[in-house]
Amino acid sequence: MFHYELIIHILSTSALLEETLAQVPEPAHFSFHFRCFSGDSDESLTACNLLLLDLPAADILRILPRIASGTDLILCSAPEDISLLQEAAANQYADLWVKPFSSSFITARFNRLLEHLWLEKDDSFIRTCLNTTINSIPDLIWFKDLRGSHEMVNDAFCHAVGKTKQDIQGRGHYYIWDLKPEEYATGEYVCLETEEEVLRQRKTCLFDEKVKSSHGLRQFKTYKSPIFDDTGEVIGTVGIAHDVTVLENISTELDILLNSMPFAILVKNDKGVIINSNVKFSEYFQIPREQIQGKYYDEWKKDALNTLTGINEEGYAEAALNIGGKEKVFEIHEEPIYDIFENLVGQLCICRDITVERTLEQQILQTSITDFLTGLYNRRGFYDYISRNRGSQTVSLIYLDLDHFKNVNDVYGHQAGDEALILVSRLMKECFPQTLIARLGGDEFLITLLGAYDTRKLLDQSQLLLDKMQLAFRQSRQLNSLTASIGIAQTNDPGLPIDTLIYQSDQALYFAKQHGRARCCLYSDV
């Protein structure tokens, strides 16, 4: 949901840092902006959130006092200056890179820094979501440690007790609710017994509680749950209290609770008749509350949720629905309702909109199997496709590798090399439509065909691809030295490992390169 723009200033007399960091892929939720400076101008030290100092130690020491607080700092230093810089920078720096360093070292340390920044941003995002969520709820919410000290409360809690969050944090029930010492000692109206019950049962409990405050006696329906650490030990409790003092009846209370929920909710009785729904339900399904009440739940479900897509990992059904002309995915929860005697008296149906979650999952999955530059499948995507589709079919692999590609990168830069890779990808898709094409890495590509194909025809089709590539390369001054070689291998043995077939196609490719390049070769001819 959040996006973090990383503005990076590099103070260095060498281009190594900038060139290396520019090749690091941007992770999700991040974007990079690099600027390189040769001197320590005011502009170079401001308006950035990450500053790399690749300068002599004396210059770094002179610059440190001028760096704005909150700027993440990376110091690049020779080994003999490390202690001096650590002492001078104290806790001001995020990382220290010991010179001389390689491109792989820079990439690894930068990625580690990104992971750290991601954890910080993710933690901040989760805290923001938690605070926003609890402050959006009109009920009182609090978190306590085992001593009864309030660690976090929401705005509704502060309003109820007439104190600020700063006043409440770290304080107990006695102070917060303005209780007299004798009242607190007896436990009357202070919820001590219910806290102990939650800790004893180690599960969520519902209580009717009376709390005496400076505003008088208040009646709450309170959910209290234990909080566990990662070892399973109870470290505190969380409470949600709904003030029912001025509610006229339980029906009004239920309406308020249902309408505060961010999900579509239906309530049916033991006869299967819908007796209540919330505002979110009317919004999602565009049915006024008055029209749905009194209908049989099973009939509504058959009509409205007739596009169930399956059961998810949590065991809940999912349905794809068209709501207001937009495709939405809902997760369906059906929970029984019991009375005080454990008799089944109805059912709660909760429809949670998970459209965004499923869309993001698909985007993440697609990104994980796709090459960022060319849009082709990557190595992982290739293996995934083979495992799902090969079966007992004949497999043909066309292994393509560019000739003299390194020279293009060395002479004209990586941008020219990237343009060549994109061009080759487009021509492969034109010559081999409806097939899986993967970029295995660098300038190596693999075209995969499943089913019966004549290898000689594949040879002709591959030669046509080389001819088109040669024509396209000649039209570019930067790419006119490029050619490509192709190796082809095929098997109708479903038991032959796919890596063996890749090896065979690679051997055919090697043979083509050894015999002049810019040609195709069948493994059977090697």
C-alpha positions, 0 to 999 in steps of 0.5 A: 500500500505504501510507496517509499521514494529513496533519494540517494546522493553519492559523494565520490570521485569514482563512478563505481558506486553509481554504476553498480547501484543503478543496476540494483532492481527496485523492490516492491514499494520502493523507487530510487533516484540517484545523484552523484556529486564530486564535492560537498556542496550544500545541495549534495548534503541536503534533500536526500534520505540516503547519503553515501560518502566515498571520500577520504576520512579527513573530508568525511570528518569535516562533512559530518556536522553538516549532515541533516538529522534523519539522513541515513548515512553510509561511510566508505572507508579504508580499514585503517580509518574505521575506528576513527569514523565510527567514533566520530559518527557514533550512531549517525551512520546506517552502514560502513563499507570497507574499501576496496570493494567490488560490485558484488559487495556493493550490491549485497550490502545495498540490498541488505540496507533495503531489507532493513529499510523495508522492515522499518517501513513495514513496522511503521505501516503496521503501527499506523494501520493498527492506530488508524483501525482502533481509532476508527472504532467507536468502542473503547479499546486498550492493551495492557501488560500483565501488571495491568499497565495500559500500553495503548488505548484508542481515542474513544477510550480517552474520551470516556475517561477524560484523559489524554493518551500520554496521561494514560500510558503506563498507568493502571485502572485506579488512576485512569478511572479516578477510583478511590483507594478503597474501591480499588482495593476491594475490586468493586467496579474495577474489572480485576476478576475478569482480567484474571479469568482471561489469563486463566482461560487463555482465550477470548471471553465476553463480560458484562462489566460495570465501571465506576468513573468520575462521570458515573457508573457505566455498563459495558459489554467487554471482549477481553483476549490474552496476548501471546508472544512468539513462544506462546507465553501470555504477555498481556491482554486486549479489551474491546468495550461497548458502552451499553449504558444508554442503549434502549435494547439489545437490538440497537446494540447489535445494529451498532456493532454490525454497522461498525464492521467493515464487512457485509454481514447477514444474520439468520435465525434457527429457521433460516430466515434473514433477520438482520443485515448491516450497512456494508451488506447493502453497499456490497450487494445493492439490496436495501435492508428492508428487502432482504429481511424476511427472505430465506437465507439459502435462497439468497445464497443460491442467487447471490453467491452462485459463482463460488470459486473454491475453498481457500487455504483458511477453509473459507469459500470464495465467490467472484461477483459483479458489483456495480459493473466491477468484478469483486472477490469475496471470502465467505464466513459462516459462523453459528450463533449459540444461546446461553444454553449452547443451543444453535439459534442462528447463523452469521454470514460474513462476506469480506471483500478480498479483491485487492488481496487476490489482485496483489497475489496475482501481481506478485506471482506474475512478477516472480516468474517474469523477466523484468526487462523483456517481459518474457518468462524467467528461469523459474517461470520456465520450470513452472510451465514445464512441471504443469504442462509437459506430461507425456508430450514431446518437448522441443527446446530452441536455445538462443545465445547472442554472439558478441553481446559483451562487446555491445555492453562494453562499447555502447553501455548497458542501455544498448545491450538492454535494447538488443535484448528487448529487440530479440525478445520481440522477434522471437515472439513474432517468429514463435507465437503461442509458445513459451519463451524464457530469458534464462539470464544474460543474453540466453533465451529458451523457446519451448514447444510441447507436442509433435514438431518436425525438427527440420521445420524447427530448424528452418523456422529458427533460421528465419528468426536469425535472418530477421535478427540479422536484418534488424541488427544491421539497421542499428549502428550500435548493434550491427556487430551482433549475431546469434546462434541457436541449438535445438534438442527434442525428446519424446521420452517423458522420463528424460529430465528437462535439465538433460534436454537443456544440456543437449540444446546447449551442446548443439548451441556450442557446436553452432558457435564452434562452427562459425556462429550465426547459425542453427544446429540440431543436437542430433547432428552434433 
